[in-house]
Amino acid sequence: MKQFVKDLPKDGECFKYFCDQFPGLSEAKLKEGVFVGPDIRKMMKDENFETKMETNERKACESFKLGAVSEEKGERFHQDIKEMERRYQGKWNVSMIADYCWILQRDNPCNVHKRKSNKRTSEVKEKRHYKDV
């Protein structure tokens, strides 16, 4: 949302609508796109907000709604690197980078696997074990 608001034309109708919706925020904060979660949800649900946008602004907003553009990717990267530092305890080497690449490949939610694993998870095993007892 921050990137979206920063790229809006400041004299445009959409930005003026933002200013009207959040009178408590200073103009500097509005120009920088400083919002909290409830404010963002409020604007995403507001149908009048979408009518104030031009077509290219509407397309950009849709990409934010669908998650194509995310500010969380940078946060995820830092979390992953912190985990890698914990694993390798500050000793940087080539295998650390390879391990990070494998983590990215394994954690991809878009991957579709042809075969399903027939291994039972520990939760299923516990349920089955305690059911018999």
C-alpha positions, 0 to 999 in steps of 0.5 A, spaced: 500 500 500 505 504 501 508 503 494 501 504 491 500 511 495 507 514 494 506 513 486 499 516 486 499 523 483 498 528 488 494 532 485 489 526 482 482 525 485 484 518 488 490 522 492 485 527 494 480 521 496 485 519 501 486 525 504 479 526 505 478 519 508 484 520 513 483 527 516 487 525 522 494 524 518 498 529 516 499 530 509 507 528 509 504 521 512 499 521 506 505 522 501 509 517 504 504 512 504 504 511 512 498 507 514 496 501 519 493 495 518 486 497 519 486 503 515 489 499 509 483 494 510 478 500 510 481 503 503 481 496 500 473 495 502 471 502 500 468 501 493 468 509 492 475 509 493 475 504 486 471 509 483 476 515 484 481 511 481 483 511 473 484 505 469 492 504 470 491 506 478 485 500 478 490 495 475 496 497 480 491 496 486 488 490 483 495 487 483 496 489 490 490 486 492 492 479 489 499 479 492 503 480 486 506 486 489 508 485 496 512 489 501 513 482 505 518 479 501 523 483 504 521 481 511 521 474 509 528 475 506 531 477 512 527 472 516 530 467 512 537 470 512 537 470 520 535 463 520 541 461 516 545 465 520 543 461 526 544 454 523 551 456 520 553 460 527 556 466 523 561 462 518 559 464 511 560 459 506 558 457 499 554 451 502 550 456 506 547 460 499 546 453 496 542 451 502 538 458 502 536 456 494 534 449 496 529 453 502 526 457 497 525 452 492 522 447 497 517 452 500 514 455 494 507 454 495 505 454 487 509 447 486 505 441 484 507 434 485 505 429 481 506 423 487 503 424 494 507 422 499 504 415 503 508 417 509 504 419 515 505 425 519 507 424 527 500 427 528 496 422 524 501 417 528 499 419 535 492 419 533 492 412 531 496 410 537 492 413 542 485 411 539 487 404 540 489 405 547 
